[in-house]
């Protein structure tokens, strides 16, 4: 077994996985998994730059993670950064800060690399499950981008497009620093138009129909699963490999769009950092299910973070 640490730094959150991995048996034993909402992508869609306060929140989380990695004795670390840092003019500040704190160079990966890591992490443990039809279509809804990957035992096609729960919220639901609460129909229609255009782009590279199983990843999908399951608190074991029907996603999306900040915050399984962006994320998942014709989505707690861990081993 090889003890590894993987960090995934996205637009909305930064996450850490410390695990023992055995490539010969395909076994990954999780030792520590945690997440901090740091909103690294705050304002990037509008300004093209990483905000100083967003960088400081991210660096504070990195300092916490450095202590956890040392405590577990992980000797190999890979730090992967995705959408927000790809888009930012001042990504050098981000790279320099991470290197000083963690001693590794953050890899600002392409959308295609992100998609491949997501696919590996989500499907490696599904491969032996004959009741799940192939090919898999893996959809990873992030803060700034969404990845679409289709494959069976390996990736066959992938595409990253610039729709995510944070990007859509900031572009259409924020005015003068305040999130519309609840949003009016015109703003919802604007989000839907952006999503449909992005799905058209994704469909140029990835067949969005004909997949045997739709697999959904990341915080939007897992939070919707928690709501669908009626959980009073977030429970990753109950959420992992649960299934949400199209009808459930449609009903929950409508409920979130019609709710206030206080009503969303009162949902027991809702992370405070997702309260303002969850409705936009739900619109993305609903549109994906409509476009693909999927009647349900299989929810995975294992995603790009696990894929990064496998890549180290």
C-alpha positions in Angstrom: 0.0 0.0 0.0 1.2 3.5 -0.8 0.0 6.4 1.5 -0.9 9.4 -0.7 -2.5 12.8 -0.3 -4.6 14.4 -2.9 -5.9 18.0 -3.0 -8.5 19.2 -5.4 -8.9 23.0 -5.5 -11.9 24.1 -7.4 -13.9 27.3 -7.9 -16.0 26.8 -4.7 -14.2 24.4 -2.5 -10.8 22.9 -1.7 -10.8 19.2 -0.6 -8.2 16.8 0.8 -8.0 13.0 0.6 -5.4 11.0 2.5 -5.6 7.3 1.6 -3.7 4.1 1.3 -3.8 2.9 -2.3 -2.9 -0.5 -3.7 -2.8 -0.4 -7.5 -2.3 -4.2 -7.7 -5.6 -4.9 -6.1 -7.6 -1.8 -7.0 -8.1 -1.0 -3.3 -8.3 2.6 -1.9 -8.6 2.8 1.9 -9.6 6.3 2.9 -7.9 7.7 6.0 -9.1 11.3 6.0 -11.4 13.2 3.7 -12.4 16.8 4.3 -13.6 20.0 2.6 -13.5 23.7 3.1 -15.7 26.2 1.1 -13.2 28.9 0.2 -14.8 30.4 -2.9 -11.5 30.8 -4.8 -13.5 31.7 -7.9 -15.2 34.7 -6.2 -15.6 37.3 -9.0 -13.3 35.6 -11.5 -16.1 35.4 -14.2 -16.4 39.2 -13.9 -12.9 40.4 -13.2 -10.6 37.7 -14.6 -8.6 37.8 -11.4 -8.4 35.9 -8.1 -9.5 38.2 -5.3 -7.1 38.8 -2.4 -9.6 37.6 0.2 -10.3 34.5 -1.8 -6.6 33.7 -2.0 -6.2 34.1 1.7 -9.2 31.8 2.5 -7.6 29.2 0.2 -4.1 29.6 1.8 -5.6 29.2 5.3 -7.2 25.9 4.2 -3.9 24.8 2.8 -2.2 25.4 6.1 -4.8 23.2 7.8 -4.3 20.5 5.2 -0.5 20.6 5.6 -0.9 19.7 9.3 -3.3 16.8 8.5 -0.9 15.4 5.8 2.0 15.5 8.2 0.0 13.9 11.0 -0.9 10.9 8.7 2.6 10.6 7.4 1.7 10.8 3.7 4.9 11.2 1.7 3.4 11.8 -1.7 1.1 14.7 -2.5 -0.5 15.9 -5.7 -2.3 19.3 -5.7 -4.7 19.8 -8.7 -6.3 23.1 -9.4 -9.3 23.5 -11.8 -11.6 26.0 -13.3 -11.1 29.3 -11.3 -7.3 29.1 -11.4 -7.3 28.2 -15.1 -9.3 31.4 -15.8 -7.4 33.9 -13.6 -4.8 36.4 -14.9 -3.0 36.3 -11.6 -2.7 32.5 -11.2 1.0 33.0 -10.4 0.1 34.4 -7.0 -1.9 31.3 -6.3 0.8 28.9 -7.4 3.5 30.7 -5.3 1.3 30.7 -2.2 0.5 27.0 -2.5 4.2 26.1 -3.1 5.3 28.0 0.0 2.7 26.3 2.3 2.7 22.7 1.0 6.0 22.4 -0.8 4.5 21.2 -4.1 3.7 22.9 -7.4 -0.1 23.1 -7.9 -1.0 21.7 -11.3 -3.5 23.9 -13.1 -5.0 21.1 -15.2 -7.0 21.3 -18.4 -10.7 20.5 -18.5 -9.9 17.2 -20.3 -7.5 16.1 -17.5 -10.1 17.1 -15.0 -12.7 15.0 -16.7 -10.4 11.9 -16.8 -9.6 12.1 -13.1 -13.3 12.5 -12.3 -14.2 9.4 -14.4 -11.5 7.3 -12.8 -12.5 8.3 -9.3 -16.3 7.8 -9.9 -16.2 4.5 -11.8 -13.3 2.4 -10.5 -15.5 0.8 -7.9 -18.5 0.5 -10.2 -16.7 -1.7 -12.8 -17.7 -5.0 -11.2 -21.4 -4.1 -10.8 -23.1 -5.9 -13.6 -26.5 -4.3 -12.8 -25.2 -0.9 -13.8 -25.3 -0.7 -17.6 -22.3 0.7 -19.6 -21.2 3.0 -21.0 -21.2 5.4 -18.0 -21.8 9.1 -18.6 -20.1 10.9 -15.7 -21.2 14.5 -15.0 -19.1 16.5 -12.5 -20.9 19.8 -11.7 -18.3 22.1 -10.2 -18.3 25.7 -9.2 -17.0 27.1 -12.4 -17.2 24.3 -14.9 -19.0 21.0 -15.6 -17.2 18.0 -17.0 -18.9 15.4 -19.2 -17.1 12.0 -19.6 -18.3 8.9 -21.3 -16.6 5.6 -21.1 -16.7 2.0 -20.0 -13.3 0.5 -18.8 -11.6 3.7 -20.0 -12.5 7.3 -21.1 -13.9 7.4 -24.6 -14.8 11.1 -24.9 -14.7 14.1 -22.6 -15.5 17.8 -22.6 -15.4 20.5 -20.0 -17.8 23.5 -20.4 -18.0 26.8 -18.5 -21.1 26.3 -16.5 -21.0 25.7 -12.7 -23.1 26.6 -9.7 -20.9 29.6 -8.7 -20.4 30.9 -12.2 -24.1 30.8 -13.0 -25.0 32.3 -9.6 -22.6 35.2 -10.0 -23.4 35.8 -13.6 -27.2 35.9 -13.3 -28.4 36.0 -9.7 -26.1 38.5 -8.0 -26.8 42.3 -8.2 -24.8 44.8 -6.2 -23.3 41.9 -4.2 -26.7 40.4 -3.2 -28.1 37.1 -4.4 -31.7 37.4 -5.7 -33.8 35.7 -3.2 -35.8 34.0 -4.7 -34.8 34.8 -8.3 -37.3 36.1 -10.8 -38.3 34.1 -13.9 -36.2 36.2 -16.3 -33.0 35.4 -14.4 -33.8 31.7 -14.2 -34.4 31.7 -18.0 -31.0 33.3 -18.5 -29.3 30.6 -16.5 -31.2 27.9 -18.5 -30.1 29.6 -21.8 -26.5 29.4 -20.8 -26.8 25.8 -19.7 -28.5 24.8 -23.0 -25.7 26.5 -25.0 -23.1 24.7 -22.9 -24.8 21.4 -23.4 -24.7 22.0 -27.2 -21.0 22.5 -26.9 -20.5 19.4 -24.8 -22.6 17.4 -27.2 -20.1 18.2 -30.0 -17.5 16.0 -28.3 -19.4 13.7 -25.9 -22.5 11.7 -26.9 -25.1 12.9 -24.4 -27.6 10.2 -25.2 -27.3 6.5 -25.3 -25.3 6.0 -22.0 -26.3 3.1 -19.9 -25.8 4.8 -16.5 -25.7 8.5 -15.6 -23.3 9.1 -12.7 -23.4 12.5 -10.9 -20.5 13.9 -8.9 -19.7 16.8 -6.6 -21.4 18.9 -4.0 -24.5 20.0 -6.0 -25.4 16.4 -6.8 -24.6 15.0 -3.3 -26.6 17.7 -1.6 -29.6 17.1 -3.8 -29.3 13.4 -3.0 -29.3 14.3 0.8 -32.4 16.3 0.3 -34.1 13.6 -1.8 -33.2 11.0 0.9 -34.7 13.3 3.6 -31.5 13.4 5.7 -31.5 15.6 8.7 -27.7 15.9 8.4 -25.2 15.2 5.7 -24.3 11.4 5.6 -21.8 10.5 3.0 -22.3 6.7 3.5 -26.1 7.0 2.8 -25.5 9.3 -0.2 -22.8 7.3 -1.9 -24.3 5.2 -4.7 -27.8 6.3 -3.9 -30.1 7.0 -6.8 -32.2 10.1 -7.5 -35.0 10.0 -10.0 -35.7 12.7 -12.6 -39.0 13.6 -10.9 -37.2 14.1 -7.5 -34.6 16.4 -9.1 -37.3 18.4 -10.9 -39.3 18.8 -7.6 -36.3 19.7 -5.5 -35.1 22.2 -8.1 -38.5 24.0 -8.2 -38.5 24.1 -4.4 -35.0 25.6 -4.2 -35.8 28.2 -6.8 -38.8 29.3 -4.9 -37.1 29.5 -1.5 -35.3 32.2 0.5 -31.8 32.1 1.8 -33.1 31.4 5.3 -35.3 28.5 4.0 -32.4 26.9 2.2 -30.0 27.4 5.1 -32.5 25.6 7.4 -32.1 22.4 5.3 -30.2 20.1 7.7 -27.9 18.6 5.1 -27.0 21.9 3.4 -23.5 23.1 3.8 -23.5 26.9 4.6 -21.2 27.5 1.6 -23.8 26.0 -0.8 -26.9 27.9 0.4 -26.6 30.6 -2.3 -25.3 28.5 -5.2 -27.3 25.3 -4.9 -30.3 26.4 -7.0 -28.1 27.2 -10.0 -26.4 23.8 -9.6 -29.7 22.0 -9.4 -30.8 23.7 -12.7 -27.6 22.3 -14.3 -28.4 18.7 -13.2 -32.0 19.0 -14.2 -31.0 20.2 -17.7 -28.5 17.4 -18.1 -31.1 14.8 -17.2 -33.6 16.3 -19.7 -31.0 16.4 -22.4 -29.7 12.8 -21.8 -33.1 11.3 -21.2 -31.9 9.8 -17.9 -34.7 8.7 -15.6 -32.3 8.6 -12.6 -28.7 9.6 -11.6 -26.4 7.4 -9.6 -24.7 9.6 -7.0 -21.0 9.1 -6.2 -19.1 10.6 -3.3 -15.9 9.4 -5.1 -14.8 11.8 -7.8 -11.9 13.8 -9.0 -10.2 13.6 -5.6 -10.1 9.8 -5.7 -8.9 10.0 -9.3 -6.0 12.2 -8.3 -5.2 9.7 -5.5 -5.1 6.8 -8.0 -2.9 8.9 -10.4 -0.3 9.2 -7.7 -0.2 5.5 -7.1 
